[in-house]
Amino acid sequence: MKISSEIFAIAEIVGEQQALVSMGKAGFDAWDFSMFDMCGFDWNRQCAIPTSHPLSGQNYLAFARELKKIGLDNGMVCNQSHAPFPTHCPEIRSFYQRAIECTAEAGGQICVIHPDNYSPAEKNAEMYQELLPFAKACGVKIATENMFNWDSEKDEAVFAACASAESFLEHLNAVNDPYLVACLDIGHAEMRGAGGGAVRMIHALGKHLQALHLHDNDRWHDAHQIPFTMDIDFAPIVAALKAIDYQGYFTLEASNCMQGYTTDQVDARVAEMAAAAKKLAGMFEA
């Protein structure tokens, strides 16, 4: 079992290039190309924000090639990517072909593109069907992901697109194409009120499940912390992945775990991330 991690949280402190060096040093096999700075989003005003990041400029493919080389120089491949979000924003959605193109340029196999939280399967299927011809030409699969909304009165997660096994399968079946696969966000699946739990979703998704976002939480809030540091029980989750003969990578999305850390602390923290990912891989192999 190969291990990977998203790079955005590390890159916010040291930049993408140094993030890859740090991950290679820690023993990761692969990296997840985070593309959130391709186009920013103001959650309060609910509007897109232009950025000065290389991914938003004319030389975005050169940037992807540079990261691919640094990854390979440090013993890692790009296994998957994550397009910017939220999908309900038209300006964000306009960057999805670019995200797929960058995934291919970096050597990634899968690009995670969120469904619109508020849209039914048929409406989300239209978006994915529009993108699939371009994705196929690039040799990249698209992965949809289980989402959640938040009910402030109940103070818990509530249903959104793909939040339940039934909704996830409805989305996949509405497209019915091998180039649309499932990325299961373990943390989202384990949140109170969000769905039926990760184990049930793994068994329901079966062969559709080709990517993961692995992180920990208190089974209530979307904490995105390093596995084994909070309340999720990973033993039955890993057993379920083994039972369906999961063939993808173990990819961390502990994207809040770097908060409060400084440049000189990054390598040690990334080593903690790698240790947790290796522990999960060891459980799977056992």
Rosetta blueprint (number, residue, H / E / L):
1 M L
2 K L
3 I E
4 S E
5 S E
6 E E
7 I L
8 F H
9 A H
10 I H
11 A H
12 E H
13 I H
14 V H
15 G H
16 E H
17 Q H
18 Q H
19 A H
20 L H
21 V H
22 S H
23 M H
24 G H
25 K H
26 A H
27 G L
28 F L
29 D L
30 A E
31 W E
32 D E
33 F E
34 S E
35 M L
36 F H
37 D H
38 M H
39 C L
40 G E
41 F E
42 D E
43 W L
44 N L
45 R L
46 Q L
47 C E
48 A E
49 I E
50 P L
51 T L
52 S L
53 H L
54 P H
55 L H
56 S H
57 G L
58 Q L
59 N L
60 Y H
61 L H
62 A H
63 F H
64 A H
65 R H
66 E H
67 L H
68 K H
69 K H
70 I H
71 G H
72 L H
73 D H
74 N L
75 G L
76 M L
77 V E
78 C E
79 N E
80 Q E
81 S E
82 H E
83 A L
84 P L
85 F L
86 P L
87 T L
88 H L
89 C L
90 P H
91 E H
92 I H
93 R H
94 S L
95 F L
96 Y H
97 Q H
98 R H
99 A H
100 I H
101 E H
102 C H
103 T H
104 A H
105 E H
106 A H
107 G L
108 G L
109 Q L
110 I E
111 C E
112 V E
113 I L
114 H L
115 P L
116 D L
117 N L
118 Y L
119 S L
120 P L
121 A H
122 E H
123 K H
124 N H
125 A H
126 E H
127 M H
128 Y H
129 Q H
130 E H
131 L H
132 L H
133 P H
134 F H
135 A H
136 K H
137 A H
138 C H
139 G L
140 V L
141 K E
142 I E
143 A E
144 T E
145 E E
146 N L
147 M L
148 F L
149 N E
150 W E
151 D E
152 S L
153 E L
154 K L
155 D L
156 E E
157 A E
158 V E
159 F L
160 A L
161 A L
162 C L
163 A L
164 S L
165 A H
166 E H
167 S H
168 F H
169 L H
170 E H
171 H H
172 L H
173 N H
174 A H
175 V H
176 N L
177 D L
178 P L
179 Y L
180 L E
181 V E
182 A E
183 C E
184 L E
185 D E
186 I H
187 G H
188 H H
189 A H
190 E H
191 M L
192 R L
193 G L
194 A L
195 G L
196 G L
197 G L
198 A H
199 V H
200 R H
201 M H
202 I H
203 H H
204 A H
205 L H
206 G H
207 K H
208 H H
209 L E
210 Q E
211 A E
212 L E
213 H E
214 L E
215 H L
216 D E
217 N L
218 D L
219 R L
220 W L
221 H L
222 D L
223 A L
224 H L
225 Q E
226 I L
227 P L
228 F L
229 T L
230 M L
231 D L
232 I L
233 D L
234 F H
235 A H
236 P H
237 I H
238 V H
239 A H
240 A H
241 L H
242 K H
243 A H
244 I L
245 D L
246 Y L
247 Q L
248 G L
249 Y L
250 F E
251 T E
252 L E
253 E L
254 A L
255 S L
256 N L
257 C L
258 M L
259 Q L
260 G L
261 Y L
262 T L
263 T H
264 D H
265 Q H
266 V H
267 D H
268 A H
269 R H
270 V H
271 A H
272 E H
273 M H
274 A H
275 A H
276 A H
277 A H
278 K H
279 K H
280 L H
281 A H
282 G H
283 M H
284 F H
285 E H
286 A L
